[in-house]
Amino acid sequence: MNARTTLFGTFEPGDGWLFRMPVGWKYALMLGIALPPLFIWEWWATLAALVLAVGALLSSGIGARRALALGWYLWALLAAMALYQAASTLFEAAFVSPGNVLAAVLASRMLTLTTSTPDLMDALSTALRPIRLVGGNPDSVSLVIALMLRSIPYLAGSLQDARDAARARGSERNPVLLLSPAVVGSVAYAQRTGEALHARGLPGDRPDDRPRINAGRASS
Amino acid sequence: MIQLRDVSVRVPVIGRNAPDRTLLDAVSLDLTEHRIAVIGANGSGKSTLLRLLNGLRTPSSGQVLVAGHDTVEEAKTVRSLVGFVFTDPLAQLLMPTPVEDVELSLRTRIRNRVARADAAQRLLDERGIGRVAHQSIYDLSGGERQLVALTSVLAVEPEVIVADEPTTLLDLRNKLMLRDIFETLPQQLIFSTHDLDFAREAQRVIVIDGGRVMADGDPDAAIAAYAGAMRA
């Protein structure tokens, strides 16, 4: 599985209850599951959030394999967090700390696996309507947020590519060789994203008075 | 019609007292034909010329006009008129799946989400890639990605399609399929290519060499001039 597709997963249509739920309620449910354990910071709250997130995904017809396919790098990060806390004899934190991160990611996947990105953007645009009062454009802001979310798995994929390339040269322990290509790639990615938007006239509405071009059609 | 009036593009060279590097030098063209191919060696200025046409690059001097609109001063109008297809489709695709990417293009025109998703699926079906509508763009073949990129650009209904070496990364089957699609597009098409057979299908071929127009006109004559220059 590709690192670029794993963290938030990709939307596929379905007919489970999460798919049918309005996007605004899904946002609320996501926050309702992800946030409380961060404030309560008890093992039982973390466990409850994990059970709720996994239960919601499974009961909506998303298989366990797809629901939990988060990518090796996230599992490795969670394991490192747990090991660090355990080594510090903070055994409850060894569960709560990575557990809360995992619950937040799974809660996010409740949204991203069951809602198309344009639908997420529509919901954001609706919620952001008040910024019109101060001259803001909700559509542009929602596009920026969608592109930002898209960039996270891309950057994770870049790190994996850089790691593979460093490994191929036998220098996977050199952090400069590992990070430099990822940083340069990130800058190039930002530039490409801007050009890709420009290439199809985004963002912004089409001018109403758009002219027509009549190029010659005589065959050669 | 697209007009280039005495257009030059220069880029600074890193290093003290080094003169600017000229990518295009005083190019003037009227692009009126329905199918125009731009050919030339690597680094000749083909991509720079094409990127000028929808404002992805701005001229250092001179003017580029699309239906009378300046690509610098009326950039938004020009962007809505001229769609651009990149060599690498992954550089073009912005959303996780094909159907979402096409939906993004449709978003300004179709606000109803069900109608928009249906329209996106229909456009992908028309290109023969409806079956991969919900796959990750990273799991598609190069040909499928290029078709998705083209579908997404066409979904904003541009008047002109500019394609920078669109077949370079494709195998023969996908190259031929893309050429067939280009043949049927109602829009004006301006493309660069190293495939001289593809260039011959155009009504006009422009040869760029060292940032200048070396030959321009009938495809056979222009390609012969290009081949002769490369042998010299």
Chai-1 contact restraints between the chains, C-beta under 6 A:
chainA,res_idxA,chainB,res_idxB,connection_type,confidence,min_distance_angstrom,max_distance_angstrom,comment,restraint_id
A,N2,B,Y138,contact,1.0,0.0,6.0,A-B,restraint_1
A,R4,B,Y138,contact,1.0,0.0,6.0,A-B,restraint_2
A,T5,B,S136,contact,1.0,0.0,6.0,A-B,restraint_3
A,T5,B,Y138,contact,1.0,0.0,6.0,A-B,restraint_4
A,T10,B,P96,contact,1.0,0.0,6.0,A-B,restraint_5
A,T10,B,T97,contact,1.0,0.0,6.0,A-B,restraint_6
A,T10,B,S136,contact,1.0,0.0,6.0,A-B,restraint_7
A,E12,B,H134,contact,1.0,0.0,6.0,A-B,restraint_8
A,S116,B,E100,contact,1.0,0.0,6.0,A-B,restraint_9
A,T117,B,M95,contact,1.0,0.0,6.0,A-B,restraint_10
A,T117,B,E100,contact,1.0,0.0,6.0,A-B,restraint_11
A,P118,B,E100,contact,1.0,0.0,6.0,A-B,restraint_12
A,P118,B,E103,contact,1.0,0.0,6.0,A-B,restraint_13
A,P118,B,L104,contact,1.0,0.0,6.0,A-B,restraint_14
A,P118,B,R107,contact,1.0,0.0,6.0,A-B,restraint_15
A,D119,B,R113,contact,1.0,0.0,6.0,A-B,restraint_16
A,D122,B,R113,contact,1.0,0.0,6.0,A-B,restraint_17
A,R192,B,A91,contact,1.0,0.0,6.0,A-B,restraint_18
A,E195,B,L56,contact,1.0,0.0,6.0,A-B,restraint_19
A,A196,B,Q92,contact,1.0,0.0,6.0,A-B,restraint_20
A,A196,B,L94,contact,1.0,0.0,6.0,A-B,restraint_21
A,H198,B,L56,contact,1.0,0.0,6.0,A-B,restraint_22
A,A199,B,F84,contact,1.0,0.0,6.0,A-B,restraint_23
A,R200,B,G83,contact,1.0,0.0,6.0,A-B,restraint_24
A,R200,B,S105,contact,1.0,0.0,6.0,A-B,restraint_25
A,R200,B,V153,contact,1.0,0.0,6.0,A-B,restraint_26
A,R200,B,V156,contact,1.0,0.0,6.0,A-B,restraint_27
A,G201,B,R79,contact,1.0,0.0,6.0,A-B,restraint_28
A,G201,B,S80,contact,1.0,0.0,6.0,A-B,restraint_29
A,G201,B,V156,contact,1.0,0.0,6.0,A-B,restraint_30
A,G204,B,K76,contact,1.0,0.0,6.0,A-B,restraint_31
A,D205,B,T108,contact,1.0,0.0,6.0,A-B,restraint_32
A,R206,B,S80,contact,1.0,0.0,6.0,A-B,restraint_33
A,P207,B,T77,contact,1.0,0.0,6.0,A-B,restraint_34
A,P207,B,S80,contact,1.0,0.0,6.0,A-B,restraint_35
A,R210,B,S80,contact,1.0,0.0,6.0,A-B,restraint_36
A,P211,B,A67,contact,1.0,0.0,6.0,A-B,restraint_37
A,I213,B,A67,contact,1.0,0.0,6.0,A-B,restraint_38
A,I213,B,E159,contact,1.0,0.0,6.0,A-B,restraint_39
A,A215,B,T32,contact,1.0,0.0,6.0,A-B,restraint_40
A,A215,B,H34,contact,1.0,0.0,6.0,A-B,restraint_41
A,A215,B,Q188,contact,1.0,0.0,6.0,A-B,restraint_42
A,G216,B,T32,contact,1.0,0.0,6.0,A-B,restraint_43
A,G216,B,E33,contact,1.0,0.0,6.0,A-B,restraint_44
A,G216,B,H34,contact,1.0,0.0,6.0,A-B,restraint_45
A,R217,B,H34,contact,1.0,0.0,6.0,A-B,restraint_46
A,S220,B,Q203,contact,1.0,0.0,6.0,A-B,restraint_47
